[in-house]
Amino acid sequence: MEYFWKVIEDQDKRVESELIKILENYGWLGISDVGRLANGVIWSTIQHSSIKRKVYSFNVSIRFKKRIATLTI
């Protein structure tokens, strides 16, 4: 049983790493961007992971950068 949880933990770390890369590049992907199912998967991954603070700061930072870009045009 210990091996099982080790495999799950390793897989979770890989998924979290990929999600961080996606959020750094694209920001939060809403339902209109990726669909309801994918949006739910993103949310569930964040909700049940150790990256909640990181994701929040990425999201706020990206939204802020996009807002500033629209104000300076």
C-alpha positions in Angstrom: 0.0 0.0 0.0 2.9 2.4 0.7 4.1 1.9 -2.9 0.7 2.9 -4.2 0.7 6.2 -2.3 4.3 6.9 -3.5 3.1 6.5 -7.1 0.1 8.8 -6.5 2.3 11.4 -4.9 4.8 11.3 -7.8 2.0 11.6 -10.3 0.5 14.5 -8.4 3.8 16.4 -8.4 4.1 16.0 -12.2 0.6 17.2 -12.7 1.1 20.2 -10.4 4.4 21.1 -12.3 2.6 21.0 -15.6 -0.3 23.1 -14.3 2.1 25.7 -13.0 3.7 26.0 -16.5 0.3 26.3 -18.1 -0.8 29.0 -15.7 2.5 30.9 -16.1 2.1 31.0 -19.8 -1.7 31.5 -20.2 -3.1 32.6 -16.8 -6.3 31.2 -15.5 -8.1 29.3 -18.2 -11.9 29.7 -17.7 -14.8 27.7 -19.1 -14.9 29.9 -22.2 -11.2 29.1 -22.9 -11.0 25.3 -22.3 -14.6 24.1 -21.6 -16.4 23.1 -18.4 -14.7 19.7 -17.9 -11.1 21.0 -18.3 -11.8 24.0 -16.2 -13.1 21.7 -13.5 -10.0 19.6 -13.7 -7.8 22.7 -13.3 -9.8 23.8 -10.3 -9.8 20.3 -8.7 -6.0 20.0 -9.2 -5.5 23.3 -7.4 -8.0 22.6 -4.7 -6.4 19.3 -3.8 -2.7 20.2 -4.2 0.0 22.0 -2.4 0.2 24.8 -5.0 -2.8 27.0 -4.0 -0.7 30.0 -2.9 1.5 29.8 -6.0 -1.5 29.6 -8.3 -3.2 32.5 -6.7 -0.1 34.7 -7.1 0.3 33.6 -10.7 -3.3 34.4 -11.5 -3.3 37.8 -9.8 0.1 38.7 -11.5 -1.1 37.7 -14.9 -4.4 39.5 -14.6 -2.6 42.6 -13.4 -0.1 42.5 -16.3 -3.0 42.1 -18.8 -4.9 45.0 -17.3 -1.8 47.3 -17.4 -1.2 46.3 -21.0 -4.8 47.3 -22.0 -4.4 50.6 -20.1 -1.2 51.6 -21.9 -2.4 51.0 -25.4 
